[in-house]
Amino acid sequence: MNISFTRVPHIGLAISLAIAVFIGARFYTDKEPYTFDHVELNRVHPDLPPQTEWLNMGYWAETTSFPEACRALALELLKQADLQPHGHHLEVAYGSGDSLLLVLDPASAYPVQDSLSGLTSLASHAQRATDRIDQARSDGLVNAATKVNIVQADAIWRPASTTVQISDSLAHPLNPERSREIYTSISCLDAAYHFENREQFLEQAFNALRPHGTLALADNLAGSSVGSRHTLDFFLWLLSVPKENIIPPAMLANMMRNQGFVNVEITDITHHVFPGFAKFLKARGGGWWVAGSVVGWWADSGLLEFVIVKAKKPVSTV
């Protein structure tokens, strides 16, 4: 890999190397890069335990609080997901379950779902979300009428093989043999750019949606800058993000239309995401300051855009 640091805007060679060392150390000492380090970011009062466990970059238009920003981003996404009364909603990569609890909250503005399915590749997240939903149910804080199904598996369905257990393959929410045209809506909050591969996920999501169903993504795409893509690719590698997934918005729109989606809308909300998240992380100091500098570089370089994607499955696919 040829890595060039000569065109990194606003951030010099020293900070770039520091960021690389920090992220690399974090990545290689943890088999699951997204486990529970994020819980500490949810702490609002230093003497009280965190009340939430959000794990996304947040929507910082009207807040400086991490939990509030994360909730705001989830609300922006769910608004685009167009949840239907008595619907069947699937959320892919839901973290510790806060966004699932948002859908299940009787006080929320969302219509009650007949079923809510969650899919995550991390066993720790699946267990934590299950425990939190069970506790909320016992406390009377979720809609009792909604059937909840939590599945731990990769975001992409693969046929049963030596690496995928038959039971996991059959239970997968995107298994075309059991999930064709099941869901009225599918959402993915700040995670689709990790999936391998993006096109396969879109195909399986399309097949799993009912006619007129909605797919909504909060996602990272390639920006319009002509800066150092080599440097961006290096950071993507450290963060276990396939560089092939960071494509321009127009390319993603064409990819979705080729899968059969219609009414594809991609809205750039970068200015409400990266700067606020970077400022929050840097204010925490230490290693978080370094991580915030990465996000700040994303914001300044223009190499990445944070977007909300919405698309529909047509009523007729003939």
N, C-alpha and C positions, 0 to 999 in steps of 0.2 A: 504494500500500500504506500503510495507517494503522498505524504502529508505536508501541505504548505501552510505556514503561519504568516506569510508575507503580506496577506491582504485582509487580515482580521481587523474589521473596523472598530475603533474606540477602545479595544482591549488588547494590550500588548502581549508579547511572547511569554513573559513571566507568568501573567495571570492565566494564560491559556494552558501552560504546562501545569500550573497548580491545580487548575480545574480537572485536567486529565488525570493527575495522580489521585486526587480526592475521589473522583467518580470511580476510577479503576479499582481503588482499594475497597470502596463500598461494594462494588459489583462482585469482585472475586472472593470476598469473604462471606458472601451470603448467597446460598443457592436460590433463594427467592428474593430478588431485589426489592419487591414491593411487599414487605411483610407488615410490621407494625410500627416502624419508625415514624410513620405519619401521625400516629395517635398523639404524640407530644406536640405536634403543630396545632392540634385542636385545643390545647390548653388555653383558656381565657384568663383564669385567675391563678396566680402562682401557688396558692395554698389549697386549691380545689382540683380534683381529678377532672380530666376532660369529659364533657357531656356528649360529645360527638366523636366520630372517627372518620371524618371525610378524607378522601384521597383523590384530589384533582387539583388543577392549577387555579381554579376559582375565576369568578367574574367580578371584577373589582370596581365597577362603575360607581357604586354608591356606598362602599364600605372599605375599611382597612382591617377588618377582622377575618382571619382565615376561615373559620367555620361558616360565617355569613357569606363570604365570597364563594365558597364551595357549594353551599346550598343554592346561591343565586345562579351558578352555572348549571346545576342540576335542574332548577326550575326553568331556565331558558331552554334546555334540551327537551324536557318533558312537554313544554308548551308546543314545541315543534313536532313532537311524537304523536300528537293528536289522539290521546287515549279516548276510547269509545266506551259508552255505558255498556256494562256486561261484557267488556272486552277481554281479550287474552293478550297480556303484555309480556314480552321477553326483554330482560335487560342483560346485556353481555358485559362482563368485567365490572362488577358492582362494588369492588372494594370490600369494606367491612359491613356493608349493608345499609348505609344511611339513605341512599337513593331508593332502595326497596322500601324502607320504612316510610319514606316520603309519599310513595304511591299508596301505601297501606293506611296512612294516617286518616282517620275519619273526619278530621277537621280540614283536610286539604281540599283544594278546589277541583280535584280530579274525580271523574266518575268512578264509582266502585267497579273493580274488575272482577270477573268471574274467576280468573286465574292470573297469577303472577309467577313467572318463571325467572330464575336467575342462573347465569352460567359464568363460572370462573375457573381458571386453570390452577388456582392456588388452594390447596386443601385447608390451609390455615384460614383463609378468607371465607371459604364455604362453611366451616365450622363456626366461625365467629358470627357470621350473618345469621346462621340458623339459630344460634343461642340467643342473639339479640331479638330476633323476631319472635321466638318462643317466649322470651321474657315480656316483650311488649304485648303479646297476645294474652298472657296471663294477667297483665296489668290492665287489660281492656283498652289498649292504645292502638289497636289495629282493627281493620274491618274483618269481623269474624266470617263474613260471607265469602271472602276471597281465598281460594285454594292456592297455597304457596308451594312451589316446587324448586328446590335448590339442587343444582347439579354441579359437580366438580369435574371438569374436563377441559380440553383445549377449546379455544373459540371456534376452531374449524373441525367439523365432523370428518372422521376418517373411518373407512370400513374396518371391521374387526381384523386384527392381525397379531403378529407376535409382540407388537409394541402397544396395542390397544386392546384391553379386555373386552370380551363380547358384551358383557353387561354394560360397560361404559359406552360402547358404540351404540347399543340399542336405546339407552336412556338419553342420549345426547339430544338437546332441544332442536338441533338443526339436522338431525338424521332424516334424510328425505323419505325413508321407508315408514316413518311414523309421524313426521312433522310437516308434511306438505299442506300448505294453506291452513295452518292452525292459528297463527297469531294475527291479531288486528293491528299490532304495533310492535316494533323492535327498536330499542335504543342502546347506545353504547357511549358512555361518558368518559372522554379523555383516555381512550385506550386502543382504538381501532388501528392506529399507526404501528402498534406492536404486533399485529396479527400476521401470521405467515401462512398463506399470503392473502393480501387484501382482496384480490379479484375473486378468489375462491369463497371468501366470507360473504361478499356481495351476492354471489350466485346462490349460496345456501340460504341467505337471509331472504332473497327474493322468492325462492321456492317455498319457504316456510310461512310467508305472509299470505293472508287472505286477499282476494281482490279488493282494491281500494285501501289496503293496509299501508301503513307508513313506516319507513325506516328513518331514524334520526341519529346523527352522530355529532359528538363534539370532538373535533379531530385536528391533528397537525398536518399541514400540507406545505409544499414548497412555495416560498415567497417569490417576488419578482426581482429580487436583488441579483446582481451578477457577481457578488462577492465570492469568497473562497469556498466552493462546494467541498473541496478536499477536507477542510477543517470541520465543516458540518458533518461530513461522512464519518470522520474520526470520532466525534462525540456520539453520533448515532450508534456506532459500533460499541462504544463503551456502555451505552444505555440499552443495548440489546434491542435496538429498533432497526428492522430491515430497511436499508437505504432505498430500496425499490418502492417502499410505501410512501416516501416523501415526494409526492408528485404534484404538479401544478393543479389548481382547481379545475381548469378546463379539461385536463386529462381525466381527473376523477369523474367529472360530469359525463364525459363520453363513455367511460368505463361502465358507469351505472346505466346509461341509456342502452348500451350494448347488452346488458343483462336483462333489459326489459323495463327498467324503471322509467317513469314519466314525471313531469313537473319537478325536475331536479333543481333545488335551490341551494346555493352555497353562499353563506354570509360571513364575511371577514369580521371577527371581533377581537383581533389581535391587540388593539389598543386598550381593550378592557381586561386583558388577561396577562400577558407577559410583564408589562411595567409594574403593575400592582403586586404580582406574585414575586417578582425580583426584589422589589422594595421591602416586602414583608420578610423574605428570607434573609436578606442582607442585614436587616435590623436585629436579627437574632444573634449575629456575630459568629465567630469560630468557623467551623466547617459549613454551617448554613450560609455564611457570607459568601463562601466560595461557590456553593450551589446557586445562590442568588446571582452571582456574576455570570454563570452560564446562561441563566434565563435572561439576564440583562443583555447579554451578547445576542441571544436569539432576537430580542426586541430591537436592538440597534442595527443588527446586520441586515435585516429584511430577508434573510434566507428562509425563515419559517413564517407561516401564517397559522393562526388558530382560528378555526372556522366552525360554524354550525351548518350541518348538512341535513337537508330534508328531501325525501323522494317518496313517490307513491307507486304502488303496484296498480296497473290499470285494471279496470273492471273486467275487461276481456283480454286475454293474452294470446288469442288465436291469431 
